Amino acid sequence: MSRPTAPSPHDLPATSGSAVPELLSIGAAARASGVKVPTIRFYEGIGLMPPSPRTDGNRRLYGGAELKRLIFIRHARELGFEIDEIRTLLALQDRPDQSCAAADAIASARLGEVRQRIAALKALEVELERMVEACAHGKVAECRVIETLADHAHCRFHAGKAEEGAFR
């Protein structure tokens, strides 16, 4: 029995609202999902994507379900979820009758991490503004930017981190 052949790139839908061909080559799936070919292979290697069926020429083929899974993974990565978290979320998605408490917990933890990063970035912004405003635009020997970078004692950002016990 011969396997189906993969569509060529011109067979891809022109817009995201169009129907997706029944089977896509890895390149076409990459273009349709926004995930690069080596990344798709990586996801298959670590088990985020199931092994794809192959043509007689050993080319991978992807259907609509695999394309949706790739898009799910790409979106989760864009939101900063780690591979293990995505693995758990995919397992939950594969069993829709379960409670979504685990998904909520994963998303809540990610939200907490984002809020911590935002707070750190805001503190960093304040310190950089302070450094720039303190600069007299004179000579490097009197430059507040250089002085602060050379000596952590002049940096309020790092002093605050040390007080919190988070400075490493």
Residue pairs with C-beta under 8 A, 6 or more apart in sequence:
2 56
3 53
3 54
3 55
3 56
3 61
4 22
4 23
4 55
4 61
5 55
6 23
6 24
6 25
6 28
6 55
6 59
6 61
7 21
7 23
7 24
7 25
7 28
8 25
8 28
9 27
9 28
9 31
11 21
11 28
12 20
12 21
12 24
12 28
12 31
12 32
13 19
13 20
13 21
13 32
20 32
20 64
20 67
21 28
22 63
22 64
23 61
23 62
23 63
24 32
24 61
24 62
24 63
24 67
25 59
25 60
25 61
25 62
26 37
26 40
26 41
26 52
26 59
26 60
26 62
27 37
28 62
29 35
29 40
29 60
29 62
29 66
29 67
29 70
30 36
30 37
30 40
32 67
33 40
33 67
33 70
33 71
33 74
34 71
34 74
35 43
35 70
35 71
35 73
35 74
40 49
40 60
40 70
43 49
43 70
43 73
44 50
44 51
44 52
46 83
47 87
48 69
48 73
48 83
48 86
48 87
48 90
49 66
49 69
49 70
49 73
50 66
52 60
52 61
52 62
52 66
53 60
53 61
54 60
54 61
55 61
62 70
69 90
72 89
72 90
72 93
73 86
73 90
76 85
76 86
76 89
77 86
79 110
80 110
80 113
80 114
81 89
81 106
81 110
85 106
85 110
88 102
88 106
89 103
89 106
92 98
92 100
92 102
92 103
123 157
123 160
124 157
126 156
126 157
127 155
127 156
127 157
130 156
131 144
131 145
131 148
132 145
134 144
134 145
134 148
135 143
135 144
135 145
136 142
136 143
136 144
140 146
144 154
147 154
148 154
148 155
149 155
152 158
152 159
153 159
158 167
161 167
